């Protein structure tokens, strides 16, 4: 397997020591799969460049929460998450970074609702495993909308 550090768009550090290190995303290439791990990133042209250089991907793991129109450089809006997946040439999208710690003003389940809605409109297969669930990338059972039951 190989791991390649690739660009992302964010900032680093907490407290008084900001920007003392860089941020990145990763390409994980195994014998059977090509996986993109986005980490935190704002939307930009780097997704298309990564897709052209390292894609297509079997799955893109992309953050889809804690966004705000005032933070476009560090987090993507839900529609941008789906576009990033398309730019990366990923067969499936696995949204992460939502429903855990609330840092933004949106409801806890708003990110996944909007990402799923946008992905369905654009025929992008989406993986939504229950937190802690183990699954295989070709397992079609990981697309249950489990958060709906929790929100009611």
C-alpha positions as CSV (number, residue, x, y, z in Angstrom):
1,X,0.0,0.0,0.0
2,X,1.1,3.6,-0.6
3,X,0.1,6.8,1.2
4,X,0.5,10.1,-0.7
5,X,0.1,13.5,0.9
6,X,-2.0,15.8,-1.3
7,X,-3.2,19.4,-1.0
8,X,-6.0,20.6,1.2
9,X,-7.2,24.1,2.1
10,X,-7.4,24.9,5.8
11,X,-5.3,26.3,8.6
12,X,-3.4,24.7,11.4
13,X,-3.0,25.2,15.1
14,X,-5.1,26.1,18.1
15,X,-4.7,28.9,20.6
16,X,-1.7,31.1,20.2
17,X,0.4,28.9,17.9
18,X,-1.3,29.0,14.5
19,X,0.2,28.1,11.1
20,X,3.3,26.4,12.5
21,X,2.5,23.3,10.5
22,X,0.8,22.5,7.2
23,X,-2.5,20.6,6.5
24,X,-3.1,18.0,3.9
25,X,-5.3,15.3,2.4
26,X,-4.2,11.8,1.6
27,X,-4.4,9.2,-1.2
28,X,-4.4,5.6,0.1
29,X,-3.6,3.2,-2.7
30,X,-3.9,-0.5,-1.8
31,X,-3.9,-3.6,-4.0
32,X,-7.6,-3.5,-4.4
33,X,-8.7,0.1,-3.7
34,X,-7.9,3.7,-4.3
35,X,-9.2,5.9,-1.5
36,X,-9.1,9.7,-1.0
37,X,-9.1,11.0,2.6
38,X,-9.9,14.7,2.5
39,X,-9.6,15.8,6.1
40,X,-10.8,19.4,6.7
41,X,-10.7,21.5,3.5
42,X,-12.5,24.3,1.8
43,X,-13.5,23.8,-1.8
44,X,-11.0,24.7,-4.5
45,X,-9.4,23.5,-7.7
46,X,-7.1,21.1,-5.8
47,X,-9.8,18.5,-5.9
48,X,-9.9,18.4,-9.7
49,X,-6.1,18.3,-9.9
50,X,-6.0,15.4,-7.4
51,X,-8.7,13.6,-9.4
52,X,-6.7,14.1,-12.6
53,X,-3.4,13.0,-11.1
54,X,-4.4,10.1,-8.7
55,X,-8.0,9.2,-9.6
56,X,-10.4,7.7,-10.2
57,X,-11.1,6.7,-6.6
58,X,-13.2,3.9,-5.3
59,X,-14.4,6.2,-2.5
60,X,-13.8,9.8,-1.3
61,X,-14.0,10.4,2.4
62,X,-14.9,14.1,2.6
63,X,-15.9,16.4,5.5
64,X,-19.5,17.7,5.3
65,X,-20.1,19.5,8.5
66,X,-19.2,22.6,10.6
67,X,-19.6,24.9,7.6
68,X,-20.5,28.5,7.5
69,X,-20.6,31.0,4.6
70,X,-18.0,33.0,6.6
71,X,-15.5,30.0,6.5
72,X,-15.2,29.1,2.8
73,X,-11.5,28.6,3.0
74,X,-11.6,25.8,5.7
75,X,-14.9,23.9,5.3
76,X,-17.2,23.0,2.4
77,X,-20.8,23.7,2.0
78,X,-22.8,20.5,1.4
79,X,-23.2,21.1,-2.4
80,X,-19.5,21.6,-2.6
81,X,-18.8,18.2,-1.0
82,X,-20.7,16.5,-3.8
83,X,-18.9,18.6,-6.4
84,X,-15.5,17.7,-4.8
85,X,-16.4,14.1,-5.1
86,X,-17.2,14.5,-8.8
87,X,-13.9,16.5,-9.3
88,X,-12.0,13.7,-7.6
89,X,-13.7,11.1,-10.0
90,X,-14.7,9.1,-7.0
91,X,-17.2,6.2,-7.4
92,X,-18.7,6.7,-3.9
93,X,-18.8,9.4,-1.3
94,X,-18.4,8.8,2.4
95,X,-19.3,12.0,4.3
96,X,-17.6,12.5,7.6
97,X,-17.1,15.4,10.1
98,X,-20.8,15.8,11.0
99,X,-23.0,14.9,14.0
100,X,-20.2,14.9,16.5
101,X,-19.1,18.2,17.9
102,X,-21.2,21.2,17.0
103,X,-18.9,24.2,16.1
104,X,-21.2,25.8,13.5
105,X,-24.7,27.3,13.7
106,X,-26.5,24.6,11.6
107,X,-28.4,21.7,13.2
108,X,-26.5,18.5,13.8
109,X,-28.2,16.6,11.0
110,X,-28.4,19.5,8.4
111,X,-25.0,18.6,6.7
112,X,-25.9,15.0,6.0
113,X,-29.4,15.8,4.9
114,X,-28.1,18.4,2.4
115,X,-25.3,16.2,1.2
116,X,-27.5,13.2,0.6
117,X,-30.1,15.3,-1.2
118,X,-27.5,16.8,-3.5
119,X,-25.8,13.4,-4.1
120,X,-29.1,11.8,-5.0
121,X,-29.9,14.5,-7.5
122,X,-26.5,14.0,-9.2
123,X,-26.6,10.2,-9.0
124,X,-23.6,10.0,-6.7
125,X,-23.6,6.8,-4.6
126,X,-23.2,7.7,-0.9
127,X,-22.1,5.6,2.1
128,X,-23.7,6.5,5.5
129,X,-22.6,3.8,8.0
130,X,-23.8,4.1,11.5
131,X,-21.0,5.4,13.8
132,X,-18.8,2.5,14.8
133,X,-20.1,0.2,12.0
134,X,-17.6,-1.9,10.1
135,X,-18.3,-2.2,6.4
136,X,-16.8,-3.1,3.1
137,X,-16.6,-0.5,0.3
138,X,-18.7,-2.7,-2.0
139,X,-21.4,-3.3,0.7
140,X,-24.6,-1.6,-0.5
141,X,-26.2,-1.7,3.0
142,X,-24.2,1.3,4.3
143,X,-26.6,3.8,2.8
144,X,-29.4,3.7,5.4
145,X,-30.6,7.1,6.6
146,X,-30.2,6.2,10.3
147,X,-30.0,9.8,11.5
148,X,-33.7,10.4,10.7
149,X,-34.8,8.1,13.5
150,X,-32.6,10.0,16.0
151,X,-33.9,13.4,14.9
152,X,-37.5,12.5,15.6
